[in-house]
């Protein structure tokens, strides 16, 4: 491995983390990092600062990709969520809180409100603490223009920024109780952990079962979760707890270990505020072999009926394709 190879590999976690926060896609971020390497290799020059050079290239590639991706997302079927990320390869103990919060589904969805340039400037400045001369070079704008972009981006983000007021230990404890109650099918225990206005929403992209609309309210969400839990377990479905986008979550698998969906909990105010699930198979391939979610749903429904179970709650029926 050459010196250039080694330097690039050392910086790869940073480059991926920048690209993922700009793009909200693991696949596109990996492609942006690969394109950055190809451009670096083809340039045949040794920049004064390799970190600054590569950060500039990956930022510009990501801005270009995002500009075209936004058109596709406007035509997306149902709610659009970022591709779930199970672990962030970039670690910086001094900025661990900012890094974790900027990775959450809620924060990434807020970033969708920004223009590609605003998003890139915000990520570089607020998340990775680049100075304005570095940012100006990365996005190809003046320092003054970048400061204005940063102000606008910060204003948009502050207007809807998620507030995760529970510390990590509290979140983990509540999440553990949530998944224990889900596994046990305990409606009362689940209801006690959900905020009154909790909402649950899924991203199937038209390629997997998903809620026809948001499921809202502690009673209804608890009822629907329990209606799903028993039949899923009966057909050999399993889940393992896993941090997803820096927040407590889980990966669900079919009897053969293939990925059905990821689920993430957003916790605030002493309870679960939002439950987001990604079922679109195109967004799960990087997690592992992907299951046929429609087949899993059909088998779960058969298991429920065979056990003499009551009909699914009206809202839960909305996941079933006619």
N, C-alpha and C positions, 0 to 999 in steps of 0.2 A: 504494500500500500504506500503510495507516494505521500509527501507532506501535504499536498493539496487535498488528497483523499482524507487524510486524518483530520485536517482542519475542518473540512466540510462535515464529516461525521460528528465531530464535537459540537458543531453548531446546528446540526439537523434538528435536535429537540426544540431549540428556539425558533427555527424557521417554520417547523410544522405548527407550533403553537401560535405563531403570528398568523399563518395562513388559515388555520382552522377558525380562529376568532373572526377573521374577516369574512370567511366563506360559509361557516356553519356546516361544513361537509368534510368528513374524514377523507373520502375518496378524492374530492377536488383538492384538498389541502396536500395530500400525498402527491398528486399529479403536479401541483404548483412547486413543491419542493424538488421533485425530479426535474422539472423544466429549469429550475434555478441552477441545479447542478450541471445540466447540459449547456446552459449559457455560460456558466463559470468556466467549464472545461474548454468550450469553444473560444472564449475570449483570449486565452493564452497570455494573460497578464497577471501580475501579482499586485493587487491593490494595497495601498497603505494600511487600510483596515479591512481585513477580510470580512469581519462581522458586519461592518457598515455596508460593504458592497453587497454581500449576500442578502442582508435584510432589505436593502433597496430593491434588489431583483425580485425577491419573493413577494414583496409588497406590491410591486407594479404588476407582476403576473397575476396576483390575487385580485387586484382591482379590475383587470381586464376580464378575468373569469367571472367575477361577481356581476359585472355590467350585463353580461349575457345571461347569467343564471337568474337574474331578477325577472327577466321576461318569461322564463319557463315557470318560475314560482307563481307568477300571476295567473297562470292557467292550471295550477296544481289542483287536484281533486281533494276537497276537504281541507282541514287545517294542515298547515305546513310546520313541521318541527325540524330543528337541526338533526343531523345524524348523531346518534348517541356516542359519546366518547367515554370509555371506561377508565382511562387513565391518561393524565397529561404528562407527556415525556419531559417537559421542561420544569425544572424545579429551581426555585429561588426562595430560600427561607425568609429573606427580608421582605418579600412581597407575596408570601403565600396566601394571605387573606384576599388580596386584590386578584390574584391569579384564580383562586377558587371561585370567587363571586362572578368574575367575568366569564367563567366557563359554564355557569348555570343556564338551563334552558330559558329561564325568564330573561336573563341578561342578553342572551343571544337573540331572542325574539325582539327585544327592544332595539338591538343594533340593526334589525331589519328596517327600522323606520328611517335610518340615516342613508344619505347618499353614499356611494362607494368611497368617495374621497373623505367624507366625514367619518365614515366607519374606520378607514385605515388610519387616519390621524388620531382618532380616539383610542384605538387599540395600541398604537405605538406610544402615545403619550401617557394615557391613564393606566394602562395595564403594564407596559414594559418600560415605562419611565425614560423613553428616548428624549433627548433634548431637541429643541426646535430646529437647529441647523441640520441635525440628522434626519428629522422628519421631512424637512423641506427637500432635502436631497432624495429621500425615498419616494416622495409623491410627485416630485417635479413642480413644486410651487414655491413661492417666496415664503420666507419666515413669517412675514406679516399675514399673508393669506392663510398660512397654517394655523396661526394663532386664532384667526377669525373662525376657521373651520372647527378648531378645538372648542371654542366658546359655544358655537351653535350645537355641536355634538353633545357637549356636556349638559347644555340646557335641555335638550331632548331626552337624554338619559336620566337626568335628575327628576324629570316630570313623572317618570314611571318606574324608577329604579326599584327593584325588589329589595325588601328589607328582611334579611334573615337574622332575626333578633335572638334566636337561640344559639348557644355556642355548640361546638361540634359534639361534645359529650351528651348534651341534652337532645340534640337532633338524633344521635345514634340510639339513645335510649327509647325515644318515642318511635323511631322507625322499627326498632326491634319488637316493640309491643304491637305495632301495626301489623307486621308480617306474621307474628305469632297468632294474632287474632284472625288474620286472613286465612292462615293455614288451618286453624281450628273451625273456621266458619262461624265465628262468634259475632253476631250482628251488634249486640249491645257493646261489646268491647271495642269494636271498630267505630261505632257511632261516638263513643266517648273520646276518641282520638282525633275526630274530624271537627274542623271549625264549622259553625252553622251554615256558612255560605260556601263551603268547599265545592270545588268543581272538578270533574274528571273528563278528560278529552283524549282522543286517540288520533294518531296520524297513520292512516292506512294507504293514503295516496290512490285510492281506487283499486288497489291490488291486494288488499287484505281486509278482513272485517274491521269495522270501526264504528264508533258511535255516530248516529245520524246527526246528533247535535250534542252540545255539552250536557253532561249529567250534573245537576246542581242540587246541593242540599245534603246535610249529613245523613238524614234518614234514607233518602233515595240512593245515595252513593254506597252506603253500607249494605243496603239490600241487594244492589246489583253486584257488588263485590262477592258477597256470600253466594249468590246464585251462580256465579262463575266458578268459585273456588272448588266446590265439591265435585262437580262433573270433571273439571280439569284434572284433579288428583285421581279420580276414578279411572281415567284412561291412561294413567302413567305419567301425566304431566308433572314437572317439577320446577322449582325456581331456586336460585341461589342469590342471596343478598350480595349486592355489589354497588359500589359508588358509581353513579352515572352523572357525568357532567358536574362533578364536584359535590353532588348532593346524594342523600341516601336513596338507594334504588334497588332494583333486582333485574336479573335476566331470567326469563321464562323459557323452558325447553319442553319439547314433546318427549314421548317415551323413548325415542331413539337419540335423545340428546341434542336435537336440532333446535335452533333458536326460533321461538315463536314471536317474542316481543321483548322489549325492555320497558321498564317502568321506573319513573322517578318521582319522589315526593318532595314537594316544596313546603317547608315547615316554618311557620311564623305564628306569633301570638299564642304559643302553647299548644298548637295543633297542626294538623295537616291542612294546608290551604289549597293546594292544587295537586292533582295526580295527572301526570302526562305519560302516555304510552306511545311508543313507536312500533308499529306493526308492518310498515311498508318493507317488503323483503329487499328492495333495492338499497335500503338504508341500514341493513343488518348484516350484509355479507362480510363486513370486516370483523364482526363479532364471532362468527363461526358459520358452519353449514346451516342453511335456513330451512325451516319447516314450511309445509303447506298449511297456512293458518286457516284456510277454509276447511280443509279436511279435519284439522284439530277441532274446529267449532262443530262440525257435523257429528264427529265421534262423541264429543262432550254432550251434545244435545241428546243423542241416542242413549248414552249412559244415564242421563238424568231421567229420561222417560222409562227406561228399563227398570230403574230403581223405584219407579212409582212416584217420582217427584212431582211437585206441583208445577204448573206452567211457569215459564220464565216471567219475571215481572215485566210489565209493558215496555219500560224503557230498555230493559236488557234485550228484548226481542228485536230491537232496532239494529243489533249487530248482525242479524241473520239475513243473508242475501236471499231474495225471492227466487 
